[in-house]
Amino acid sequence: MQRTAVIFEGRVQGVGFRFAAREVAQRFAVTGWVRNEPDGAVRLEVQGQAPEVDAMIDALRARMAGYIRSARTEPMIPTPTETDFSIRR
């Protein structure tokens, strides 16, 4: 089990990024959340088996490529009680 945080920067707010992230996540065996940050970035935390996490992030990057200027990843400690992927406000 792995958990990864990704900070997406660019024109990532106001373009349906969080909704796209939730939709993409539903295609993979992952849990986590996505939210807009005050600085204009979008933060995603996703967890699951490494191939699923990596595939979910890759699929989201491909879908939203025109809006992403950069993406930083950080390893996180898994949250075993998490059961779904949600949009946080």
Secondary structure by P-SEA (a helix, b strand, c coil): cbbbbbbbbccccccaaaaaaaaaaaacccccccccccccbbbbbbbccaaaaaaaaaaaaaaacccccbbbbbbbcccccccbbbbcc
